[in-house]
Amino acid sequence: MSDLSHLAEGYRERAMWADKERIAWIRMDRWLGFPKAEVVRKTLDGMLRYPPRTRMPCLLIYGQTGMGKSRIVERFEAENPRGFNEATGTATIPVVAVQLPPQPTDGEFYGEVLEKLGAGFAGRGDVQRARQLTRRLMGQVGARMLILDEINHMLACTPRQQRVFLNTLRYLANDLQIPLVCTGNHEARAALLTDAALAERFDAVELVRWQNDEPFRLLMVTLAAILPLRKPSQLEEERCRTAILDLSDGNTGRIFRLAETLAIRAIENGTERIEVGDLDADDLVLPSVSMKALAQRRGRGRAKAAVA
């Protein structure tokens, strides 16, 4: 049997699976915690345990698309799952998380929340009734937090619709007395700030791009320890880290996709390891936004060769 000491103990058995099974496992969705994500999750956990009061805490999680905002929300929702109250015969939903529709008018917003609550409300044109039903059901299911993912979708609305939607958020924050959490991009943060009364309620945390520092090195160490390759990879080496940051622009989603692509390539070509040279390979499939970075890397490489 190959020496698999480069892998974390709980992941060594997977390295001996057949190629097809290993590739399928690599492509599976999974949670890989990193320091900023854990800080956000800890903050959400503290908010969930707040007792009702007039001014409940609110949080905006913002950053570039692909930085992991929605994944953090999904993970937190899974950690606080639905239940069933046998005494009352009703469902319990401690965390109500909804993704906003492409143009979230207040009626469509209430409709999405009611769908999440299992109400199946069809009369979305009746905003007053939808609002009353939302208030009643949120109390019945014991909701302790409302999370609105992709709040930047409100920017597709007219300025008037945006103001109405922000008024709706402020109303819910006052009426339900539960924490309100929003995720979005930098433009969504700017839009929230246009409503001074609402912005005053929100703390904010930004998921920033990765830098070539110790947390990023530890992320590479973790990836190298869980990817089911039979030989040790070079992910944590300086040149490899620099190349990955160049090709991903420090974006969490792109970093993970790139690592998965490299691992699958290593299985398919039989090298069983990720090396620095793999990041310049002609057959490497990259996100379209990374192609310019790859061309620049190759240009720098040719320039160095010419000087030498």
Summary of the structure (lengths in Angstrom):
residues: 308
radius of gyration: 23.2
end to end distance: 43.2
largest distance: 78.6
contacts: 905
relative contact order: 0.14
helix: 55%
strand: 11%
